[in-house]
Amino acid sequence: MAAASAVRAAGRPSRRLFDIFVAEVPWTVSSKELKEYFSQFGSVQRCQLPFDKDTGFHRRYCWIKFSNPQDVQNVFQKDPHILEGAKLTLKQQPHRRHNQRKNQSE
């Protein structure tokens, strides 16, 4: 059973790999616009903006991955973050060390 869950987890990226969770994203904002906005704070490696399969609209939240920890600190130096008139809600994702993940999977 643990092996099956490990296989499922290997097939999709873990959200723990992302640095910041962003909520309250306006419907009109795309992942490209989010990457452009957050790139003012540093190098954005990835932006994951999930979409609802039924509606075709994004779910109004995303995850942002930066190249280095200083970029993340730069984001949290500024408050508030406003896109298209809406205030974004940001939360830093907890990072787990590699050996902690290994111990939990055993």
N, CA, C and O atoms as a printed pandas DataFrame, in Angstrom:
     atom_number atom_name residue_name chain_id  residue_number  x_coord  y_coord  z_coord
0              1         N          MET        A               1    0.828   -1.190    0.000
1              2        CA          MET        A               1    0.000    0.000    0.000
2              3         C          MET        A               1    0.875    1.257    0.000
3              4         O          MET        A               1    0.576    2.215   -0.713
4              5         N          ALA        A               2    1.944    1.262    0.786
5              6        CA          ALA        A               2    2.846    2.419    0.800
6              7         C          ALA        A               2    3.530    2.575   -0.547
7              8         O          ALA        A               2    3.796    3.693   -0.988
8              9         N          ALA        A               3    3.816    1.453   -1.201
9             10        CA          ALA        A               3    4.463    1.514   -2.514
10            11         C          ALA        A               3    3.536    2.158   -3.542
11            12         O          ALA        A               3    3.989    2.928   -4.389
12            13         N          ALA        A               4    2.233    1.844   -3.472
13            14        CA          ALA        A               4    1.272    2.424   -4.418
14            15         C          ALA        A               4    1.171    3.931   -4.241
15            16         O          ALA        A               4    1.103    4.669   -5.224
16            17         N          SER        A               5    1.160    4.390   -3.001
17            18        CA          SER        A               5    1.081    5.840   -2.778
18            19         C          SER        A               5    2.370    6.525   -3.208
19            20         O          SER        A               5    2.338    7.666   -3.669
20            21         N          ALA        A               6    3.504    5.844   -3.065
21            22        CA          ALA        A               6    4.772    6.416   -3.512
22            23         C          ALA        A               6    4.794    6.551   -5.030
23            24         O          ALA        A               6    5.327    7.524   -5.562
24            25         N          VAL        A               7    4.215    5.575   -5.729
25            26        CA          VAL        A               7    4.151    5.637   -7.188
26            27         C          VAL        A               7    3.252    6.789   -7.620
27            28         O          VAL        A               7    3.600    7.532   -8.537
28            29         N          ARG        A               8    2.102    6.946   -6.972
29            30        CA          ARG        A               8    1.206    8.065   -7.292
30            31         C          ARG        A               8    1.904    9.391   -7.035
31            32         O          ARG        A               8    1.804   10.309   -7.849
32            33         N          ALA        A               9    2.607    9.503   -5.920
33            34        CA          ALA        A               9    3.298   10.752   -5.582
34            35         C          ALA        A               9    4.409   11.049   -6.583
35            36         O          ALA        A               9    4.667   12.211   -6.897
36            37         N          ALA        A              10    5.059   10.021   -7.078
37            38        CA          ALA        A              10    6.140   10.229   -8.035
38            39         C          ALA        A              10    5.614   10.750   -9.367
39            40         O          ALA        A              10    6.347   11.400  -10.111
40            41         N          GLY        A              11    4.355   10.470   -9.669
41            42        CA          GLY        A              11    3.772   10.892  -10.931
42            43         C          GLY        A              11    3.349   12.344  -10.974
43            44         O          GLY        A              11    3.051   12.864  -12.049
44            45         N          ARG        A              12    3.316   12.999   -9.853
45            46        CA          ARG        A              12    2.911   14.412   -9.833
46            47         C          ARG        A              12    3.867   15.194   -8.954
47            48         O          ARG        A              12    4.395   14.659   -7.979
48            49         N          PRO        A              13    4.096   16.464   -9.291
49            50        CA          PRO        A              13    5.025   17.261   -8.482
50            51         C          PRO        A              13    4.422   17.579   -7.118
51            52         O          PRO        A              13    3.227   17.853   -7.009
52            53         N          SER        A              14    5.237   17.540   -6.100
53            54        CA          SER        A              14    4.781   17.881   -4.755
54            55         C          SER        A              14    4.670   19.389   -4.617
55            56         O          SER        A              14    5.560   20.126   -5.039
56            57         N          ARG        A              15    3.587   19.838   -4.030
57            58        CA          ARG        A              15    3.415   21.274   -3.833
58            59         C          ARG        A              15    4.388   21.801   -2.789
59            60         O          ARG        A              15    4.596   23.011   -2.702
60            61         N          ARG        A              16    4.986   20.923   -1.999
61            62        CA          ARG        A              16    5.979   21.348   -1.030
62            63         C          ARG        A              16    7.242   21.865   -1.719
63            64         O          ARG        A              16    8.070   22.517   -1.084
64            65         N          LEU        A              17    7.391   21.585   -2.983
65            66        CA          LEU        A              17    8.554   22.060   -3.721
66            67         C          LEU        A              17    8.427   23.539   -4.067
67            68         O          LEU        A              17    9.399   24.172   -4.478
68            69         N          PHE        A              18    7.241   24.079   -3.901
69            70        CA          PHE        A              18    7.011   25.481   -4.203
70            71         C          PHE        A              18    7.288   26.334   -2.974
71            72         O          PHE        A              18    7.156   25.872   -1.841
72            73         N          ASP        A              19    7.673   27.587   -3.211
73            74        CA          ASP        A              19    8.051   28.481   -2.130
74            75         C          ASP        A              19    6.874   29.263   -1.551
75            76         O          ASP        A              19    6.813   29.498   -0.344
76            77         N          ILE        A              20    5.939   29.664   -2.416
77            78        CA          ILE        A              20    4.860   30.540   -1.977
78            79         C          ILE        A              20    3.520   30.038   -2.508
79            80         O          ILE        A              20    3.405   29.645   -3.669
80            81         N          PHE        A              21    2.515   30.057   -1.644
81            82        CA          PHE        A              21    1.133   29.800   -2.029
82            83         C          PHE        A              21    0.447   31.157   -2.141
83            84         O          PHE        A              21    0.542   31.978   -1.229
84            85         N          VAL        A              22   -0.238   31.396   -3.247
85            86        CA          VAL        A              22   -0.912   32.673   -3.486
86            87         C          VAL        A              22   -2.401   32.411   -3.649
87            88         O          VAL        A              22   -2.808   31.608   -4.489
88            89         N          ALA        A              23   -3.216   33.092   -2.840
89            90        CA          ALA        A              23   -4.672   32.954   -2.915
90            91         C          ALA        A              23   -5.296   34.284   -3.329
91            92         O          ALA        A              23   -4.630   35.320   -3.356
92            93         N          GLU        A              24   -6.575   34.232   -3.649
93            94        CA          GLU        A              24   -7.350   35.414   -4.056
94            95         C          GLU        A              24   -6.845   35.985   -5.380
95            96         O          GLU        A              24   -6.869   37.199   -5.583
96            97         N          VAL        A              25   -6.388   35.111   -6.283
97            98        CA          VAL        A              25   -5.926   35.543   -7.597
98            99         C          VAL        A              25   -7.154   35.912   -8.432
99           100         O          VAL        A              25   -8.069   35.097   -8.554
100          101         N          PRO        A              26   -7.200   37.110   -9.006
101          102        CA          PRO        A              26   -8.352   37.495   -9.827
102          103         C          PRO        A              26   -8.547   36.549  -11.020
103          104         O          PRO        A              26   -7.581   36.016  -11.566
104          105         N          TRP        A              27   -9.796   36.352  -11.409
105          106        CA          TRP        A              27  -10.129   35.455  -12.517
106          107         C          TRP        A              27   -9.423   35.854  -13.805
107          108         O          TRP        A              27   -9.115   35.001  -14.638
108          109         N          THR        A              28   -9.169   37.135  -13.967
109          110        CA          THR        A              28   -8.625   37.652  -15.223
110          111         C          THR        A              28   -7.108   37.539  -15.329
111          112         O          THR        A              28   -6.545   37.876  -16.370
112          113         N          VAL        A              29   -6.440   37.077  -14.289
113          114        CA          VAL        A              29   -4.975   36.996  -14.274
114          115         C          VAL        A              29   -4.531   35.611  -14.738
115          116         O          VAL        A              29   -5.064   34.596  -14.291
116          117         N          SER        A              30   -3.548   35.581  -15.640
117          118        CA          SER        A              30   -3.017   34.323  -16.162
118          119         C          SER        A              30   -1.714   33.955  -15.444
119          120         O          SER        A              30   -1.153   34.768  -14.709
120          121         N          SER        A              31   -1.242   32.732  -15.663
121          122        CA          SER        A              31    0.028   32.326  -15.055
122          123         C          SER        A              31    1.177   33.167  -15.609
123          124         O          SER        A              31    2.138   33.449  -14.893
124          125         N          LYS        A              32    1.086   33.567  -16.873
125          126        CA          LYS        A              32    2.120   34.426  -17.456
126          127         C          LYS        A              32    2.175   35.764  -16.719
127          128         O          LYS        A              32    3.260   36.264  -16.424
128          129         N          GLU        A              33    1.017   36.342  -16.422
129          130        CA          GLU        A              33    0.985   37.615  -15.700
130          131         C          GLU        A              33    1.497   37.457  -14.273
131          132         O          GLU        A              33    2.164   38.348  -13.747
132          133         N          LEU        A              34    1.187   36.327  -13.648
133          134        CA          LEU        A              34    1.693   36.066  -12.298
134          135         C          LEU        A              34    3.216   35.953  -12.307
135          136         O          LEU        A              34    3.885   36.504  -11.433
136          137         N          LYS        A              35    3.761   35.245  -13.288
137          138        CA          LYS        A              35    5.214   35.122  -13.397
138          139         C          LYS        A              35    5.857   36.486  -13.625
139          140         O          LYS        A              35    6.894   36.791  -13.037
140          141         N          GLU        A              36    5.246   37.300  -14.471
141          142        CA          GLU        A              36    5.775   38.642  -14.725
142          143         C          GLU        A              36    5.747   39.488  -13.457
143          144         O          GLU        A              36    6.709   40.195  -13.156
144          145         N          TYR        A              37    4.642   39.417  -12.714
145          146        CA          TYR        A              37    4.523   40.205  -11.485
146          147         C          TYR        A              37    5.586   39.784  -10.472
147          148         O          TYR        A              37    6.301   40.630   -9.936
148          149         N          PHE        A              38    5.692   38.495  -10.210
149          150        CA          PHE        A              38    6.610   38.009   -9.181
150          151         C          PHE        A              38    8.070   38.064   -9.615
151          152         O          PHE        A              38    8.962   37.980   -8.771
152          153         N          SER        A              39    8.332   38.202  -10.907
153          154        CA          SER        A              39    9.718   38.287  -11.361
154          155         C          SER        A              39   10.392   39.590  -10.931
155          156         O          SER        A              39   11.617   39.696  -10.996
156          157         N          GLN        A              40    9.615   40.582  -10.493
157          158        CA          GLN        A              40   10.235   41.802   -9.972
158          159         C          GLN        A              40   10.976   41.537   -8.664
159          160         O          GLN        A              40   11.805   42.346   -8.247
160          161         N          PHE        A              41   10.684   40.409   -8.015
161          162        CA          PHE        A              41   11.317   40.073   -6.738
162          163         C          PHE        A              41   12.479   39.098   -6.901
163          164         O          PHE        A              41   13.263   38.902   -5.973
164          165         N          GLY        A              42   12.587   38.490   -8.075
165          166        CA          GLY        A              42   13.655   37.527   -8.324
166          167         C          GLY        A              42   13.289   36.628   -9.486
167          168         O          GLY        A              42   12.308   36.868  -10.190
168          169         N          SER        A              43   14.076   35.604   -9.676
169          170        CA          SER        A              43   13.889   34.691  -10.801
170          171         C          SER        A              43   12.829   33.636  -10.478
171          172         O          SER        A              43   13.025   32.790   -9.605
172          173         N          VAL        A              44   11.709   33.698  -11.194
173          174        CA          VAL        A              44   10.626   32.736  -11.003
174          175         C          VAL        A              44   10.921   31.505  -11.857
175          176         O          VAL        A              44   11.028   31.596  -13.080
176          177         N          GLN        A              45   11.048   30.365  -11.205
177          178        CA          GLN        A              45   11.292   29.120  -11.934
178          179         C          GLN        A              45    9.993   28.550  -12.493
179          180         O          GLN        A              45    9.955   28.030  -13.608
180          181         N          ARG        A              46    8.929   28.657  -11.699
181          182        CA          ARG        A              46    7.675   28.010  -12.095
182          183         C          ARG        A              46    6.493   28.665  -11.412
183          184         O          ARG        A              46    6.587   29.138  -10.279
184          185         N          CYS        A              47    5.381   28.684  -12.123
185          186        CA          CYS        A              47    4.107   29.132  -11.567
186          187         C          CYS        A              47    3.071   28.074  -11.916
187          188         O          CYS        A              47    2.850   27.777  -13.090
188          189         N          GLN        A              48    2.440   27.511  -10.904
189          190        CA          GLN        A              48    1.416   26.495  -11.137
190          191         C          GLN        A              48    0.064   27.096  -10.761
191          192         O          GLN        A              48   -0.205   27.373   -9.592
192          193         N          LEU        A              49   -0.778   27.291  -11.768
193          194        CA          LEU        A              49   -2.106   27.870  -11.611
194          195         C          LEU        A              49   -3.112   26.805  -12.034
195          196         O          LEU        A              49   -3.367   26.653  -13.229
196          197         N          PRO        A              50   -3.697   26.058  -11.083
197          198        CA          PRO        A              50   -4.585   24.949  -11.449
198          199         C          PRO        A              50   -5.932   25.435  -11.989
199          200         O          PRO        A              50   -6.475   26.451  -11.555
200          201         N          PHE        A              51   -6.442   24.674  -12.946
201          202        CA          PHE        A              51   -7.728   24.974  -13.556
202          203         C          PHE        A              51   -8.770   23.935  -13.171
203          204         O          PHE        A              51   -8.443   22.770  -12.942
204          205         N          ASP        A              52  -10.022   24.364  -13.100
205          206        CA          ASP        A              52  -11.148   23.481  -12.853
206          207         C          ASP        A              52  -11.545   22.851  -14.181
207          208         O          ASP        A              52  -11.822   23.573  -15.139
208          209         N          LYS        A              53  -11.579   21.539  -14.260
209          210        CA          LYS        A              53  -11.898   20.845  -15.507
210          211         C          LYS        A              53  -13.337   21.104  -15.958
211          212         O          LYS        A              53  -13.621   21.125  -17.156
212          213         N          ASP        A              54  -14.236   21.301  -15.003
213          214        CA          ASP        A              54  -15.646   21.503  -15.356
214          215         C          ASP        A              54  -15.924   22.907  -15.884
215          216         O          ASP        A              54  -16.648   23.068  -16.867
216          217         N          THR        A              55  -15.356   23.919  -15.241
217          218        CA          THR        A              55  -15.667   25.299  -15.629
218          219         C          THR        A              55  -14.672   25.870  -16.635
219          220         O          THR        A              55  -15.017   26.771  -17.399
220          221         N          GLY        A              56  -13.445   25.357  -16.644
221          222        CA          GLY        A              56  -12.417   25.904  -17.509
222          223         C          GLY        A              56  -11.723   27.129  -16.932
223          224         O          GLY        A              56  -10.788   27.654  -17.536
224          225         N          PHE        A              57  -12.169   27.585  -15.780
225          226        CA          PHE        A              57  -11.552   28.735  -15.108
226          227         C          PHE        A              57  -10.515   28.247  -14.109
227          228         O          PHE        A              57  -10.602   27.130  -13.598
228          229         N          HIS        A              58   -9.517   29.112  -13.834
229          230        CA          HIS        A              58   -8.563   28.712  -12.805
230          231         C          HIS        A              58   -9.229   28.830  -11.434
231          232         O          HIS        A              58  -10.273   29.465  -11.280
232          233         N          ARG        A              59   -8.606   28.212  -10.465
233          234        CA          ARG        A              59   -9.221   28.085   -9.134
234          235         C          ARG        A              59   -8.909   29.232   -8.181
235          236         O          ARG        A              59   -9.202   29.155   -6.988
236          237         N          ARG        A              60   -8.313   30.298   -8.715
237          238        CA          ARG        A              60   -8.044   31.519   -7.964
238          239         C          ARG        A              60   -6.934   31.370   -6.929
239          240         O          ARG        A              60   -6.856   32.152   -5.982
240          241         N          TYR        A              61   -6.079   30.371   -7.106
241          242        CA          TYR        A              61   -4.880   30.250   -6.278
242          243         C          TYR        A              61   -3.778   29.646   -7.124
243          244         O          TYR        A              61   -4.035   29.047   -8.168
244          245         N          CYS        A              62   -2.539   29.810   -6.660
245          246        CA          CYS        A              62   -1.402   29.254   -7.398
246          247         C          CYS        A              62   -0.239   29.033   -6.454
247          248         O          CYS        A              62   -0.272   29.431   -5.289
248          249         N          TRP        A              63    0.798   28.383   -6.986
249          250        CA          TRP        A              63    2.050   28.183   -6.277
250          251         C          TRP        A              63    3.154   28.784   -7.117
251          252         O          TRP        A              63    3.144   28.665   -8.342
252          253         N          ILE        A              64    4.108   29.430   -6.465
253          254        CA          ILE        A              64    5.237   30.068   -7.136
254          255         C          ILE        A              64    6.528   29.451   -6.605
255          256         O          ILE        A              64    6.697   29.277   -5.398
256          257         N          LYS        A              65    7.436   29.122   -7.524
257          258        CA          LYS        A              65    8.754   28.590   -7.176
258          259         C          LYS        A              65    9.815   29.569   -7.654
259          260         O          LYS        A              65    9.852   29.935   -8.828
260          261         N          PHE        A              66   10.676   29.988   -6.738
261          262        CA          PHE        A              66   11.770   30.909   -7.048
262          263         C          PHE        A              66   13.089   30.163   -7.132
263          264         O          PHE        A              66   13.205   29.026   -6.676
264          265         N          SER        A              67   14.089   30.822   -7.726
265          266        CA          SER        A              67   15.416   30.218   -7.891
266          267         C          SER        A              67   16.202   30.131   -6.592
267          268         O          SER        A              67   16.985   29.201   -6.398
268          269         N          ASN        A              68   15.994   31.111   -5.690
269          270        CA          ASN        A              68   16.747   31.070   -4.438
270          271         C          ASN        A              68   15.936   31.678   -3.293
271          272         O          ASN        A              68   14.988   32.426   -3.531
272          273         N          PRO        A              69   16.305   31.359   -2.062
273          274        CA          PRO        A              69   15.555   31.820   -0.886
274          275         C          PRO        A              69   15.494   33.351   -0.749
275          276         O          PRO        A              69   14.520   33.881   -0.213
276          277         N          GLN        A              70   16.510   34.054   -1.221
277          278        CA          GLN        A              70   16.501   35.519   -1.114
278          279         C          GLN        A              70   15.343   36.114   -1.918
279          280         O          GLN        A              70   14.757   37.116   -1.509
280          281         N          ASP        A              71   15.014   35.510   -3.047
281          282        CA          ASP        A              71   13.895   35.976   -3.857
282          283         C          ASP        A              71   12.581   35.882   -3.072
283          284         O          ASP        A              71   11.727   36.764   -3.155
284          285         N          VAL        A              72   12.442   34.803   -2.316
285          286        CA          VAL        A              72   11.238   34.619   -1.494
286          287         C          VAL        A              72   11.172   35.702   -0.426
287          288         O          VAL        A              72   10.110   36.276   -0.183
288          289         N          GLN        A              73   12.305   35.982    0.211
289          290        CA          GLN        A              73   12.342   37.033    1.229
290          291         C          GLN        A              73   11.985   38.389    0.627
291          292         O          GLN        A              73   11.320   39.203    1.268
292          293         N          ASN        A              74   12.431   38.631   -0.613
293          294        CA          ASN        A              74   12.091   39.881   -1.298
294          295         C          ASN        A              74   10.581   40.041   -1.461
295          296         O          ASN        A              74   10.053   41.144   -1.320
296          297         N          VAL        A              75    9.893   38.951   -1.756
297          298        CA          VAL        A              75    8.436   38.994   -1.915
298          299         C          VAL        A              75    7.776   39.434   -0.618
299          300         O          VAL        A              75    6.869   40.267   -0.627
300          301         N          PHE        A              76    8.233   38.873    0.500
301          302        CA          PHE        A              76    7.589   39.162    1.780
302          303         C          PHE        A              76    8.012   40.508    2.375
303          304         O          PHE        A              76    7.473   40.929    3.398
304          305         N          GLN        A              77    8.973   41.182    1.739
305          306        CA          GLN        A              77    9.338   42.537    2.165
306          307         C          GLN        A              77    8.254   43.535    1.764
307          308         O          GLN        A              77    8.100   44.580    2.397
308          309         N          LYS        A              78    7.508   43.211    0.717
309          310        CA          LYS        A              78    6.468   44.105    0.197
310          311         C          LYS        A              78    5.104   43.630    0.674
311          312         O          LYS        A              78    4.818   42.432    0.676
312          313         N          ASP        A              79    4.280   44.559    1.071
313          314        CA          ASP        A              79    2.909   44.248    1.450
314          315         C          ASP        A              79    2.096   45.516    1.283
315          316         O          ASP        A              79    2.549   46.552    1.770
316          317         N          PRO        A              80    0.995   45.531    0.672
317          318        CA          PRO        A              80    0.287   44.399    0.070
318          319         C          PRO        A              80    0.729   44.148   -1.359
319          320         O          PRO        A              80    1.404   44.971   -1.977
320          321         N          HIS        A              81    0.331   42.985   -1.871
321          322        CA          HIS        A              81    0.534   42.631   -3.276
322          323         C          HIS        A              81   -0.833   42.769   -3.947
323          324         O          HIS        A              81   -1.791   42.096   -3.567
324          325         N          ILE        A              82   -0.911   43.643   -4.941
325          326        CA          ILE        A              82   -2.191   43.909   -5.598
326          327         C          ILE        A              82   -2.046   43.683   -7.099
327          328         O          ILE        A              82   -1.153   44.232   -7.744
328          329         N          LEU        A              83   -2.942   42.864   -7.637
329          330        CA          LEU        A              83   -3.003   42.610   -9.075
330          331         C          LEU        A              83   -4.419   42.905   -9.553
331          332         O          LEU        A              83   -5.389   42.372   -9.014
332          333         N          GLU        A              84   -4.528   43.746  -10.552
333          334        CA          GLU        A              84   -5.812   44.128  -11.125
334          335         C          GLU        A              84   -6.824   44.532  -10.047
335          336         O          GLU        A              84   -7.996   44.158  -10.102
336          337         N          GLY        A              85   -6.349   45.292   -9.082
337          338        CA          GLY        A              85   -7.213   45.827   -8.043
338          339         C          GLY        A              85   -7.544   44.882   -6.903
339          340         O          GLY        A              85   -8.245   45.271   -5.969
340          341         N          ALA        A              86   -7.055   43.644   -6.959
341          342        CA          ALA        A              86   -7.347   42.667   -5.907
342          343         C          ALA        A              86   -6.089   42.400   -5.087
343          344         O          ALA        A              86   -4.994   42.251   -5.629
344          345         N          LYS        A              87   -6.271   42.343   -3.766
345          346        CA          LYS        A              87   -5.152   42.053   -2.871
346          347         C          LYS        A              87   -4.934   40.547   -2.820
347          348         O          LYS        A              87   -5.843   39.777   -2.510
348          349         N          LEU        A              88   -3.705   40.150   -3.134
349          350        CA          LEU        A              88   -3.337   38.732   -3.079
350          351         C          LEU        A              88   -3.015   38.341   -1.644
351          352         O          LEU        A              88   -2.477   39.141   -0.880
352          353         N          THR        A              89   -3.342   37.125   -1.290
353          354        CA          THR        A              89   -2.986   36.569    0.007
354          355         C          THR        A              89   -1.838   35.600   -0.213
355          356         O          THR        A              89   -1.962   34.648   -0.983
356          357         N          LEU        A              90   -0.715   35.841    0.465
357          358        CA          LEU        A              90    0.473   35.010    0.285
358          359         C          LEU        A              90    0.806   34.256    1.558
359          360         O          LEU        A              90    0.645   34.761    2.669
360          361         N          LYS        A              91    1.275   33.033    1.364
361          362        CA          LYS        A              91    1.717   32.219    2.488
362          363         C          LYS        A              91    2.971   31.484    2.067
363          364         O          LYS        A              91    3.008   30.860    1.007
364          365         N          GLN        A              92    4.001   31.560    2.900
365          366        CA          GLN        A              92    5.243   30.852    2.589
366          367         C          GLN        A              92    5.043   29.375    2.869
367          368         O          GLN        A              92    4.528   28.992    3.920
368          369         N          GLN        A              93    5.459   28.543    1.911
369          370        CA          GLN        A              93    5.332   27.102    2.049
370          371         C          GLN        A              93    6.457   26.580    2.930
371          372         O          GLN        A              93    7.608   26.984    2.762
372          373         N          PRO        A              94    6.145   25.692    3.861
373          374        CA          PRO        A              94    7.214   25.124    4.685
374          375         C          PRO        A              94    8.080   24.195    3.860
375          376         O          PRO        A              94    7.571   23.399    3.072
376          377         N          HIS        A              95    9.385   24.294    4.038
377          378        CA          HIS        A              95   10.311   23.407    3.340
378          379         C          HIS        A              95   10.696   22.283    4.267
379          380         O          HIS        A              95   11.014   22.507    5.435
380          381         N          ARG        A              96   10.668   21.075    3.746
381          382        CA          ARG        A              96   11.076   19.914    4.523
382          383         C          ARG        A              96   12.408   19.431    4.003
383          384         O          ARG        A              96   12.646   19.398    2.795
384          385         N          ARG        A              97   13.260   19.063    4.910
385          386        CA          ARG        A              97   14.565   18.546    4.508
386          387         C          ARG        A              97   14.400   17.166    3.889
387          388         O          ARG        A              97   13.451   16.445    4.194
388          389         N          HIS        A              98   15.323   16.813    3.028
389          390        CA          HIS        A              98   15.265   15.546    2.300
390          391         C          HIS        A              98   15.152   14.345    3.243
391          392         O          HIS        A              98   14.366   13.433    2.983
392          393         N          ASN        A              99   15.920   14.332    4.326
393          394        CA          ASN        A              99   15.902   13.163    5.221
394          395         C          ASN        A              99   14.575   13.061    5.973
395          396         O          ASN        A              99   14.197   11.957    6.364
396          397         N          GLN        A             100   13.855   14.154    6.191
397          398        CA          GLN        A             100   12.547   14.094    6.823
398          399         C          GLN        A             100   11.552   13.413    5.894
399          400         O          GLN        A             100   10.737   12.612    6.352
400          401         N          ARG        A             101   11.597   13.711    4.602
401          402        CA          ARG        A             101   10.712   13.080    3.643
402          403         C          ARG        A             101   11.000   11.593    3.560
403          404         O          ARG        A             101   10.075   10.784    3.484
404          405         N          LYS        A             102   12.275   11.224    3.572
405          406        CA          LYS        A             102   12.659    9.821    3.471
406          407         C          LYS        A             102   12.147    9.044    4.677
407          408         O          LYS        A             102   11.633    7.936    4.526
408          409         N          ASN        A             103   12.283    9.617    5.877
409          410        CA          ASN        A             103   11.831    8.925    7.086
410          411         C          ASN        A             103   10.328    8.733    7.101
411          412         O          ASN        A             103    9.850    7.712    7.596
412          413         N          GLN        A             104    9.570    9.681    6.576
413          414        CA          GLN        A             104    8.119    9.550    6.571
414          415         C          GLN        A             104    7.646    8.516    5.574
415          416         O          GLN        A             104    6.588    7.919    5.775
416          417         N          SER        A             105    8.390    8.281    4.502
417          418        CA          SER        A             105    7.961    7.323    3.488
418          419         C          SER        A             105    8.286    5.879    3.867
419          420         O          SER        A             105    7.800    4.946    3.228
420          421         N          GLU        A             106    9.102    5.691    4.899
421          422        CA          GLU        A             106    9.487    4.332    5.303
422          423         C          GLU        A             106    8.435    3.711    6.181
423          424         O          GLU        A             106    8.589    2.570    6.615
